[in-house]
Each structure stands twice: as structure tokens, then as C-alpha cells.
Amino acid sequence: MHMAKSLRIAPRLIAALGTAVAGALIAGCGGSAPAPVMAHGVALREPAADPGPYASADTAFGLNLLGAWCRSDPQANLVLSPSSLASGLGMAYLGARGGTAQAMAAALHLPAASQAALAAGLQARSAALRALAGPGVTLQSSDQIWADPTLRTSSSYLNAVATGYGAGVARVPLLTKPDQVIQQIDRSISTATRGHIPQLLAPGSLQQTGWVLTDALYLNANWSTPFQASQTAADSFSTAAGQHVSAQFMNGGQYRSATVGGWTAVWLPYRGGQLAMMALLPPAGDSGCTLPTASALGAMTTALGSQHPGDVIRSVSLPKVNLSGNTSMKDLLSQIGMGVAFTPQANFTGLSPQAAYIGLVRHAATLQVGEKGTVATAATAVGVIASAAEATAPVVAFNRPYLMVVTARGTGEPLFMARVTNPAQH
């Protein structure tokens, strides 16, 4: 029998929502929109669970999505946050039922689990993500639901999102004043990402939408050993289009490295040792959209994240990059098996009897990699339509298309993934 202890967390939940909700409240104080009325579920304090299976699920989901995106635009720089997308879509999944829930679970690679085990796993995943912050690493995440006050949101759904994601519900006039709500959401996302994502949603994009589920993620992490700016120099990079461009390469360091299945992986840790970037150079001659499997990536993360005698030590030559994007994910998510969630045949009655289908999945991400470290942000919005409406060491030179994965050493949670095809292009 599940004996989880009920814990009403209205004050704690407001704190957990952090800067995202603060941004919305500030918007209301500015006079352009009233402050939203907040509703809170009952968060259950679940038994301790292993977040590892959920990190593995996010890795597999992220790789599948990155692969589909690469195949649709093989010459483009791509950046996304599997963690942010999995959170936004995971909140939608908690309201899905029947075949819709099965399709979403498969696309998200969620482990088979009882409702109680799922709640415990999601809660452990959220806690593990928050625990990555520390000296030299600022990491903040926030999840929020925006709902029209004329619609009924299931109390059991409010409890589930409070338990798994620490999310509450802001009552806002989505059905009558959607563009006003867009401004509120965009301001909250901009605040949560410290201005790196000033606009997530375009005007007119929330017509007939009754609920919007948002996630925001901000990371500012310093390398354990910064690159010396004096060693940064211009060099040639071979793009996916077969051209040669000049890019600024950071050079030096002594890093653990491994070669698995032709991929050369280099482990670049951030301060504190709980977070690292794994830069992955594909086999020579491969400039297409081939990606490592989730299991291979997990094995490399585990191997390189642990200190072993005899590790291969290499210096690196890594381009400075400044990537950004804001993309609709509906088509890509349909390609990897989530299509039913976007059709009138979808079942989101666990969210509300009035919830019809997902009408919008918008994802924005930024990734800046420089001598001092990494600044990366992400935001996801999932809109649900209301049914009432429609050195001397060997050098690994990343001088051709390559991948980057910002990952948690302990769990393998993939905070960010990117494919760089042209570092000279933002």
C-alpha cells in the first residue's frame, strides 16, 4: 500500500516556482495585466527513488529528437534541452490517458512504472536537477501551468504536477485575452532565463488554448580549469555543407578521453565535478546525422565521469560557439511517435474533462561556450486546446560537425544537446 505523506506546500511551492512566477507577478504590477491567481495542489513526499532511469529516458528521447531534427535540416546548427522538453511534455503526460498516454510514454522513453513509482521517480529527477547547483555552477529550473479560470483543472492532476515537478497553476484569461497572457508568459520566461530568451511565444499562437505548460532552465557553469584566452586562435572548420570557415578555437587542457564505436569523446568538467560537457567527434568521414545510441552515450558518460587509472589524457581544440533557436516541435515529436497527442483523438481527460489535444509545443534554447565556461538556457511551452474550443598530449580538434552534451555525472541527465555544423554562424 502506498503510504506517501501528504504535504501542503503553498508557501514552499511559491518559492520553488522562483523567478518564472516572479516575472508574471511583476508583469501584473506593471499594469499591462493583472497578477494571476495561483492554485496549488497537494505535493506528496514520495519514498526515495533512483532518478537514473528518468535521466536515461531523457537521453534517449533527446537523441531521437535531435536525430529527427538533423535529418530535416542536416546543415544547421541545432540546440535543444532534453530536460526542458521532457519536463514540459511530462506535465502534459500526467494528464494523458489511454493510447495517448502510451504513445507519449513511448516517445519520452519513460520507464514502465506504477502511478506511485512514477511520482517518486519524477520527484527524484527534479530534486537531482536542483542539486546540481553549487559553487561555480548556477542552475535554476521552474515549471508552471497557466490555465483559463473558466476551465476545470482536475485536482488529482494538480497534485501530480505539484509532486513530480513542484508546479502550480496560474489562472489567466487564455480564452478571452490570449495575447495578454502570451506577454505574461514571455516575461516570466525572460526573467527565468535572465533575458537570454526574451520571447518564446509569438502573438496569436494561443488561440483556443485552455492550458499552457511551461518549463524554464538557466545554467551558468564555470569550467574546472578555464581555457586561457591567450591560447584562443582562429583556425579552419569544415562545415556540414562541405565549406571551410574560420572559427575561434580554444586550445589546451588535459582531459579524459575515450573512443567508442568510432566516436571520440572528451570530458570537460565544470567546477564542483557534478556537471560536465562531453564533446563528441564522430568517426572520420561521417558528416551526416548519425548519432550514438543512448546506451553508448550512457556508457561513455559513466566511464568518463569516473576517475580510472590509465585514462587516456588529451588536450583539445574546441570552437567557441554561441547558438540559439526557437522552434515548433510538433512535427518532430510526431515523427518520433507522439502524433496522436496532437489530434482530436487525443485523451487528456486526466488534466481536465475539457482538455482536448496539444495544439502547440514551442521550444527555445541558447548555448554559449567560451573560455570561462558555459551559459545555457531553455524554455518549453506546451499548449493544450480546450475541448469547448478547437599540450604535448594528442589534440582532439573539433574542426568538423560535432555534438555537445551537458550532462550530470551522477545520473547522466542530459541538460542540453547541440550539433555544431558551423561555429561561425549563430
Secondary structure as UniProt FT lines:
FT   STRAND          5..8
FT   HELIX           10..29
FT   TURN            30..31
FT   STRAND          37..39
FT   STRAND          42..45
FT   HELIX           52..72
FT   TURN            74..75
FT   STRAND          78..80
FT   HELIX           82..93
FT   TURN            94..95
FT   HELIX           98..108
FT   HELIX           115..130
FT   TURN            131..132
FT   TURN            135..136
FT   STRAND          137..147
FT   TURN            149..150
FT   HELIX           155..165
FT   STRAND          168..171
FT   TURN            174..176
FT   HELIX           178..192
FT   TURN            193..195
FT   TURN            203..208
FT   STRAND          209..223
FT   HELIX           229..231
FT   STRAND          233..238
FT   TURN            240..241
FT   STRAND          244..260
FT   TURN            261..262
FT   STRAND          263..270
FT   TURN            271..272
FT   STRAND          275..281
FT   TURN            284..285
FT   HELIX           294..304
FT   TURN            309..310
FT   STRAND          312..319
FT   STRAND          321..328
FT   HELIX           330..333
FT   HELIX           334..338
FT   HELIX           339..342
FT   TURN            344..345
FT   TURN            349..351
FT   TURN            353..354
FT   STRAND          355..369
FT   STRAND          373..386
FT   TURN            387..388
FT   STRAND          395..397
FT   STRAND          402..408
FT   TURN            409..411
FT   STRAND          414..420
FT   TURN            423..424
//
